[in-house]
Amino acid sequence: MRKQSGVGIVLALAAYLGGCAQLPWTADERGAAEAFEVQGRVYVRYGPRAFSGSLRWQHATWRDEVWLGGPFGQTAVHIVRDETGAILTTADQQEYRATSIEALTREGLGWSLPLSDLSYYVLGRVPHEAAASAEHDANGHIQRATYNGWSVRWAALGEHGSLQRPSRIDLAKGAVEIRFVIDRLDRAERR
């Protein structure tokens, strides 16, 4: 009897560990550990094409949910990332699945969205590995950085109520240019 229980426990543990090993997200891919919600606008130019619309993003360590709105306020794209992977759903209910947000948005939208890195940028920070490339102004506010092939520029970084955050972030990589305008940022402890 004990032998069978021990075998069952070993098999259950092996299945659990095997499942953990298959999770596609590393700490860096999850982005900043601090939870927040952002509302704003996004403008994207990729090759000869462009996209502009509203942005709503809820970020937590193990989950991201992003709504990109079209020009008339309807949801054009809905993205969910959790420990099982990422799904992008378009307005016409077409679904795309991938293990990285950049690959997912490149396939579904035609341009890459560096969401995990952006979770640092909206807080006026960079991932630890990008600290050496960061340039600061005389007040110590971050202005520019380069990371994962993206050139990042913060505009209007300063105090907004009790929070310090950028009002705009410009990113460029190859033929893709992205501008995020942040209208509202709520950190988890304030919600």
C-alpha positions as CSV (number, residue, x, y, z in Angstrom):
1,M,0.0,0.0,0.0
2,R,2.7,2.5,0.9
3,K,4.7,1.6,-2.2
4,Q,1.7,2.6,-4.4
5,S,1.2,5.8,-2.5
6,G,4.8,6.7,-2.9
7,V,4.7,6.0,-6.6
8,G,1.6,8.1,-6.9
9,I,3.2,11.0,-5.1
10,V,6.4,10.8,-7.3
11,L,4.2,10.7,-10.5
12,A,2.2,13.6,-9.3
13,L,5.3,15.6,-8.4
14,A,6.9,14.7,-11.8
15,A,3.8,15.9,-13.6
16,Y,3.7,19.1,-11.6
17,L,7.4,19.9,-12.3
18,G,7.0,18.9,-15.9
19,G,4.1,21.3,-16.2
20,C,6.1,24.1,-14.6
21,A,9.0,23.5,-16.9
22,Q,6.7,24.1,-19.9
23,L,5.6,27.6,-18.7
24,P,6.7,30.0,-21.4
25,W,7.2,33.0,-19.2
26,T,10.4,34.0,-17.5
27,A,10.6,36.8,-14.9
28,D,11.8,39.2,-17.6
29,E,8.9,38.3,-19.9
30,R,6.4,39.0,-17.1
31,G,7.8,42.6,-16.8
32,A,7.8,44.8,-13.8
33,A,6.5,43.2,-10.6
34,E,4.5,46.2,-9.6
35,A,0.8,46.0,-10.6
36,F,-0.9,48.9,-12.4
37,E,-3.5,50.0,-14.8
38,V,-2.9,52.4,-17.7
39,Q,-5.3,54.3,-19.9
40,G,-4.1,56.2,-22.8
41,R,-3.6,56.3,-26.6
42,V,-1.2,54.5,-28.9
43,Y,0.0,55.6,-32.4
44,V,2.0,53.0,-34.5
45,R,3.7,53.4,-37.8
46,Y,5.0,50.1,-39.3
47,G,6.4,50.3,-42.8
48,P,3.8,52.1,-45.0
49,R,1.0,51.4,-42.6
50,A,-0.2,53.0,-39.4
51,F,-2.6,52.3,-36.5
52,S,-4.0,54.7,-33.9
53,G,-6.4,54.1,-31.1
54,S,-7.1,54.0,-27.4
55,L,-5.2,51.8,-24.9
56,R,-6.3,50.2,-21.7
57,W,-3.8,47.9,-20.0
58,Q,-4.0,46.0,-16.7
59,H,-0.6,44.6,-15.6
60,A,0.2,42.2,-12.8
61,T,3.2,39.9,-12.4
62,W,1.4,36.8,-13.8
63,R,-1.2,38.4,-16.1
64,D,-1.6,41.2,-18.6
65,E,-4.8,42.3,-20.3
66,V,-4.7,44.9,-23.0
67,W,-7.5,46.5,-25.0
68,L,-6.7,48.5,-28.1
69,G,-9.6,50.5,-29.3
70,G,-10.2,51.6,-32.9
71,P,-10.9,55.1,-34.1
72,F,-14.6,55.0,-33.1
73,G,-14.1,53.6,-29.6
74,Q,-14.8,50.0,-30.3
75,T,-12.3,47.3,-29.1
76,A,-10.1,46.5,-32.1
77,V,-7.8,44.0,-30.3
78,H,-7.9,42.2,-27.0
79,I,-4.7,40.6,-25.6
80,V,-4.4,38.4,-22.6
81,R,-1.1,37.0,-21.2
82,D,-1.0,34.6,-18.3
83,E,1.0,31.6,-17.2
84,T,-0.5,29.4,-19.9
85,G,0.5,31.7,-22.8
86,A,-0.9,34.6,-24.7
87,I,-4.0,35.1,-26.9
88,L,-4.8,38.0,-29.2
89,T,-8.4,38.3,-30.3
90,T,-9.3,40.7,-33.1
91,A,-12.6,42.6,-33.5
92,D,-13.8,39.9,-36.0
93,Q,-13.1,37.2,-33.3
94,Q,-10.0,35.9,-35.1
95,E,-7.6,34.4,-32.4
96,Y,-3.8,34.2,-32.4
97,R,-1.8,32.3,-29.8
98,A,1.9,32.5,-29.1
99,T,4.5,32.2,-26.3
100,S,5.7,35.8,-26.6
101,I,3.7,39.0,-26.8
102,E,6.1,40.4,-29.4
103,A,5.6,37.3,-31.7
104,L,1.9,37.3,-31.0
105,T,1.4,41.0,-32.0
106,R,3.7,40.7,-34.9
107,E,1.5,37.8,-36.3
108,G,-1.8,39.3,-35.3
109,L,-1.2,43.0,-35.9
110,G,1.8,43.3,-38.2
111,W,3.9,45.1,-35.6
112,S,5.6,44.0,-32.4
113,L,4.4,45.3,-29.0
114,P,7.2,44.9,-26.4
115,L,4.8,44.6,-23.5
116,S,7.1,43.1,-20.8
117,D,9.6,45.9,-21.3
118,L,6.9,48.5,-21.5
119,S,5.7,47.5,-18.0
120,Y,8.9,49.2,-16.8
121,Y,8.8,52.1,-19.2
122,V,5.4,53.4,-18.1
123,L,6.8,53.6,-14.5
124,G,9.8,55.6,-15.7
125,R,12.2,52.7,-15.3
126,V,14.1,50.2,-17.3
127,P,14.8,46.5,-16.8
128,H,18.0,45.9,-14.8
129,E,19.9,44.8,-17.9
130,A,19.1,48.1,-19.6
131,A,20.4,50.3,-16.8
132,A,23.8,50.8,-18.4
133,S,22.3,52.2,-21.6
134,A,19.9,54.7,-19.8
135,E,20.5,58.4,-20.1
136,H,19.2,60.8,-17.4
137,D,18.5,64.5,-17.3
138,A,20.1,66.9,-14.6
139,N,17.3,65.9,-12.2
140,G,17.9,62.2,-12.5
141,H,14.9,61.5,-14.6
142,I,15.3,58.9,-17.3
143,Q,15.3,60.3,-20.9
144,R,16.6,57.6,-23.3
145,A,17.6,53.9,-23.3
146,T,18.2,51.1,-25.7
147,Y,17.1,47.6,-24.9
148,N,16.2,44.5,-26.9
149,G,16.8,46.4,-30.1
150,W,14.3,49.1,-29.2
151,S,15.3,52.7,-28.9
152,V,13.2,54.3,-26.1
153,R,12.6,58.0,-25.3
154,W,10.5,59.3,-22.4
155,A,8.8,62.6,-22.8
156,A,7.4,64.8,-20.0
157,L,8.6,62.6,-17.2
158,G,7.7,64.3,-13.9
159,E,5.3,64.4,-11.0
160,H,1.7,63.6,-11.6
161,G,-0.1,63.9,-8.3
162,S,1.9,61.7,-5.9
163,L,3.3,59.6,-8.8
164,Q,6.3,60.1,-11.0
165,R,5.6,58.9,-14.5
166,P,6.0,59.8,-18.2
167,S,3.2,61.3,-20.2
168,R,4.6,59.9,-23.4
169,I,6.9,57.1,-24.4
170,D,8.4,56.8,-27.9
171,L,9.8,53.5,-29.1
172,A,11.5,52.6,-32.4
173,K,12.9,49.4,-33.8
174,G,13.5,48.9,-37.5
175,A,10.5,50.1,-39.4
176,V,8.2,50.1,-36.3
177,E,7.6,53.4,-34.4
178,I,5.3,53.4,-31.4
179,R,4.1,56.4,-29.4
180,F,2.3,55.8,-26.1
181,V,0.4,58.7,-24.6
182,I,-0.4,58.0,-21.0
183,D,-3.6,59.7,-19.8
184,R,-3.9,57.8,-16.5
185,L,-1.8,55.5,-14.5
186,D,-3.1,53.8,-11.3
187,R,-0.8,51.7,-9.3
188,A,-2.3,48.7,-7.5
189,E,-2.0,50.2,-4.0
190,R,-4.1,53.1,-5.1
191,R,-6.9,51.1,-6.7
